[in-house]
Amino acid sequence: MKHPAPVPREAVFPVGIVGVGNMGGAMAANLLSRGWTVHVNDLDAAKMRDLESFGAVPSVDGSQLAMNCEAVIVCVVDAAQTEDVLFGPRGVATALQPGRAVLLCPTMAPDDVERFATRLAHAGLHAIDAPMSGGPARARDGSMSLMVACSDTVFAAHRALINALSAKVFHISERPGDGARTKLVNNLLAGINLVGAAEALAMAEQLGLDLAATLAVIEQSSGQSWIGSDRMRRALVGDDAPRAHVTLLEKDTRLAVEAARAAGFVGPLGRHASAVFAQAHVAGLAQEDDAAIFKLLRGA
């Protein structure tokens, strides 16, 4: 194994982001607004062009991006895409200098995060397990949550970048995979809360209640949840522009249930919420905003 060189000491340094969709693009815009140099790569050239107009530097692939950066943020969808970004032909790990860091932001199984961290370490690179939560608007203004697992030394060296990305940073542990575990716990609850909110409003509709008035009551009472309010308010006014596709919580709740089962825990709600997202996918709602769970349940 190569021994990583000292981590960068500069307070602000060139950063790369691979995957500039809803979350990655918002993170790039946030960093650019704060004066960071941001290199971007995405399969969708239009997304790179949009960010280029704000000062981002487009890269043709992960290798070119990595050559110019002190740290690289991976913000793709899943473990398969992450593996390709890191270790595929002209991937990030082929060109990033030893001692640099890779922030792993996708929601993945803890075993996948551990595997990537080990492979990066063999390449002399630092892995920062850093899943995020909060949605594109919070990523854009830097108020999203970031669940970080990495060594204290690496965390301290990249604190300026981490703080620029998130005003709500939780340094979970030094063990890669614990960020992923924390994110799965959070997202399982988010999925349960979203399905519960959609079910409650579908029930309210069947009872003949005014849905906006009912939601207003819930928001000031014991049934309130952030994701329930956020998604149901959009659903009630017909705002179906996708911020987070159904497939994301479908994946995340499935991974959470699998991680729980592997640890010997089977709860009463998680697997049922996960099944609802899978049902929404089968019903043709996969690429719609996850607020479409209300559409699914009111149709039932």
N, C-alpha and C positions, 0 to 999 in steps of 0.2 A: 504494500500500500504506500502511496506517496504521502509525505507529510505536508499538510497545507501550509503555505507560506503565511506570514502575518496578514490578518484581515486589514482592509483599507481603513485609514484613519481620517480621511477627508470628511468634513461635515456634510458636504453636498457633492455628489459624484454622478457620473453618467449612469443611467439606469435603462435597462431594456425591458419591454413588456411583450411577451408572445401571447397573442390572443387579445384583441382589442374590441371585443363585442360589448355587450351592455355594461358589464362590470370592469373589464380590462380597459375599455375606452374611457370610462368615467375615472378610473384611477389615473390613466395617462393625462387626462384633462386637468385633474387635480394637481398632479405633480408639475405640469407645465405652468399652471397658474402660480405656483410657488417658486418658480425659477429654476427647476431641475431640467437638465438635459435628458430627453427621453427618446430612445430609439424604439421603434415599434415594428412588429411583424404580425401579419394575419393572412390567412388564405383569401380573405375578401379585400381586394386592393382598394375598394371604395372607402372602407373604414380607415385604412392608412392615409388615404388622401384627405379625408375629413380632418384627421388629427394633424396632418402636415400643415394645414392652413393655420394651426395654432402653434406651430413651431416644432412639432415632432419630426424625427428623422426616420423615414421608412427604410426597412431592410428587406432584402430579397429572401432571406431565410434566417434560421436561428443562428447559424454559424457566423454570418456577417454581423448580425446584431451583437453576438457575444464578444466579438473582437473589439468592440468599441465601448464595452460596459464594465463597470465595477460590480454590478449586481444585476441579476435577471429575474424578473417576476414572471412566473408561468401562470396564465389565467385562461386555460382552456377548459373543456367540459369534464373530462374524466381521465382515468388512469391510462387508457389506451392512447389517447391523444398526448398525454403528458410524456409517456415513454417515447413516442415518436419525436416530440419536440426536443427532448433531452438527448436521446441516444440514437435517433434515426440518422439517415444520411444527411450530412451538414447540419446536425443537431447542435444544440447549445453546448453540450459537454465536449464537443470536438474542438471548440475554439476558445472557451472561457478560460482565462488564465488561472493557474493554481492559486488558491487562497481567496478566490472570489466566492460569492454566495449566490444561491438559487433559492428564491422564495416560491414554495409550492402552495398555490392558492386554491386549486380545484378541490371540491369535496370528493375524497377518495376513501377506500378502505384503509384502515391503519396499516395492514400488512403491505399494501402497495407503497405507502409513504416510507415505511421502514426499508423496503427494498430499494426505492429510489435513493434514499439517504445513504445507504451502504454503497451503492454504485457511484454516487457522486463523491463520496469520501475516497474511494479507490482512485478517482481521477484527481484527487487533491482539492476538491471543492467542498464548500460548506452548504449543507441543506438546512433551510429554515422552513419548518412545517408551519404554514401560515394561512389556514382557511379563514374565510371572511364571512360576514353576515351583515345585512342591512339594506341591500338593494342598490341600484345604480345612483339614485339621488344622494344617498349617504356616502357612496364611494366618491361621488363628484365633489362633495364638500368636505370630505375627510372625516366624517362623523360615524362611519361604519365601525363595526366591531372586528377585531383581528385577534385570533387565537393562536398564539405563537409557542412552538416548542423547538428549542435549540439550546446550545450551550450558552452560558452566561456571557462568555467572552464574545461570541458571535453576535449575541443580542445587543450587547453594549456597543459594539463596533458599528452596527447598523441601526442604532436607535433613532438617528435623525430621519432615515428613510421610513422606518416603521411608524414613527410619530407623524410624519407627513401624510402617510396613507390613512392613519386611523387615530381618532381622538379617544378611542376606547380599546386600548391594548391590554390583553391579558397574557402574561408570560406564564404559560401553564406548567411547563417543566423543561428539563433539558433532554428529554427522551423524544426523538422524532416518532410521530404517530399519535402522541397525546393531543396535539392540536386537532388532528383528524377525529380522534375519539370524542373530544369535546364538541366539535362541530356536528357530529352525527347525533349526539345526545340533544343538542339544541335543535337541529333540524327535524328530528323525530317529534319533538314537542311542537315545533312550528307546524308540521304536517297535521298532527292531532288537533291543534287549535284551529287550523284553517278548515279542516273537514267538519269540526264541531260547529264553527261559526256558520258555514254554509248549510249544514243540517238544521241548525236552529232557525235560520231565516227561511229556509224552505218550509219548515214546520209552521212558522209564523204566517207565511203566505196561505197555507192550507187552512189556518185558523181564521183567515179573513182580516188579519192585522195590517196596518200601514207599515211597510217595511222600513222606510226611512225613520219613522218615529220609533219603531222597535229597536233599530240599530242604535239610535241616539240613547235610548234607555240602557242598552247593553254596555255602551261605551262609558257610562257613568255608574255602572253597577258591577256586581261580582263576576259577570260573564265576560268582561272585557279582556281582549288580547290585542296586542299590536297588529299581528298579521290578520286577525279577523277584521279589525276596523279598516286597515289599509285595503285589503282585497275586497271586502264586501261593499265598501263605499264606491269603489270603482265598478263593481258588478251592478250595483243598483242604478248607476247612471249610464250603463252601457259602454263604459270605457274599457274596451277589450284589447287595447294596444299591448302587445306582449312585453313585459319587463322581465318576468321569470317564467319560462315555459313550464307546462305541466310535467314535461319529462324530467325537469331538474328535481322537483320534490319526489317524483316517482323513483328516480335513482337514489336520492338521498335517504328516503325512508326505507327503501329496500336494503341499502347498505347498513343502515342503523339496525334493522331487524336482524340481519345476518350477523353483525358484530355482537349484538346482544345474545343471540343463540350460541355463537362460538364461545362466549363467556359463561354460558350456562344459565342465562336469564331469558325467560319468555314472559312478557307482560301482557295485560289484557287488551290494550288499546292500539299499540303501535302497528301490529300486523294488520289490523282492520283498517286503519288509516292508510297504510301502504297499499292495501288492496283497492281502496277507492281511487287512488291515483292511477293504478294499473287499469282499473275499469274506465277511467276517463280517457286514457290512451287508446284503449280498444274502441271507445265510442267516437274516436276521430278528433279528440281535443288535444292531442299530444303537443302541437305547436302553438296552442293558445296560451294566454296568460293563465297562471294557476288560479286566478279568480274564477275561471270557468268551472271549477268544482261546484259552484252554486248552480250554474246552468245544468250540470249533470244531475244534481240532487233535486232541483225543482222539477225536472222532467220525470223523476222517479215517482 
